[in-house]
Amino acid sequence: MKKKLLISLKMCLLLFVGGMKVSGEERYRDYQELAIYECEGKAGSNTGTYERRWKRNNWTNKTVISIHGGEMETGTSELAIATAGFHPTTMKPLKGSKHAYYLFESTLPSGENGRLHVTSTNFDDPIAIGIIQQSKRAVSYHGFNPKGFGLPDNAEILYIGGLDDALKETITQKLIKKGFIVQSPPSAIAGNDKRNIANRTSLGMGVQIELSTPLRNSFFTNNTISGRKESTTPRFWAFVHAVREAMDTVKD
């Protein structure tokens, strides 16, 4: 097993060295380019630089995604899984609605994740797009550093954007009632571009939820790649239930 892991890691390193190039502010132009140079590992194996997980839509016309999951925008994978109706620890179904989900998760150490970041308008994994296009509504989770938007380091806030005004407004009201601070997003992360993967549903609209780092940190008592799924806090579940209630309220 150790020998296989070592070989896999060596192959990933060779691919990465061969693909050292920069496309704009991000290393890779899109997912298709990333997939050429990075090494995908089997989910849960930690044998590559990234992993993908998904479940197609067999229950509703809604999908929940995290395209910057794992160690990239921490906590967004767990939020997506739970919002879709599955427990992050066991993956067993929760009570209530079940939705499709898709995760792109970095397994790189902290500080190296930036190279796997592909902006939402360029994220073109055929599997993710196929799942989204089969849905009428979608929720896409992201994380941001409050410093980058002139906010205090400890700001526990979230921005809700996207083109699905009905679902966006319903989620906003449900979260405010739970005590969360919701603000209108800055243009840079407003999610208003039709090419944004969240908006590539059959209705041509979706919701993008951006959570500050301190807010996401409050959702876990052990905020590590192995510890998050088993250390969710009551605040995490209050957030998840609010979004799930909103998704149930807005009909397809």
Steps between C-alpha positions, in 0.01 A plus 500: 500500500782740595681416176189579292452827687864599438472421128177699477655801671806486272275495193308801632826688558619430145170616354504816710857591406409450136204731537652798676338790325278791588176594328404852608491519880435126527729215407243324285263645244223251584438155644593332172851647518533424871412134437793469257766605751357406839445150634154389610485263793226260593259665744630459854836354393717817516705361210464797264493878514121509476193280525147519363180371654150518362152351512263554213149636545256217565272687740445867419588752230756668726878466538754617760865546404841596637761548228765634740457236768733297717791711620438784255198685644470297816159389617326535165514125430329418828239772442420366154467140618272593791288741296449226242355286779785275612698493823864607443630233740313190384353614166172351620184683387359767729129547557330702230582576138799352318675691224777428253848621592845550349831568678844591369735464796864596538714262704806726489652642821403848611678763293510293182128494422497814291630320195182287483263797509300530178254788498129414484454631146776273369427185698410260220520149643253312276367302795424813703342676204290194415363479854426872513329505161267221612384722787269799504659658807847491652689623805876551474710543817815712513725654764675837518751677721342814652833685471467492124182707519606753761321325786627428852697178536229353723199591282253211503287594200381353173411627156223350291512551124402329178217546251227301678327790676221290653729247664755767587244709688351199678840378618587851616186531713536152650862568601425843645230340718767261630720793598749498213629826351420510129618779272480580130812367328776714348494484121809277489315215672140581413456191281307691234683367195291254299816293449530447877450130560228577756298667225532216248179331610215424260343830612827690448526617860635393837620624839858565611562514875830651617590445867780683681783297649404580864141394433612169352741451790208530742338196339765255625684427824778324308554690176731253325451290189441188710332669795233723345247237406497362855500831689209701362350749744134590567562815298598292199171313518299818554649634178444178307139462614424861403628446146321167470174656616540771237566242228184313602298823501589607146339256262660375180 
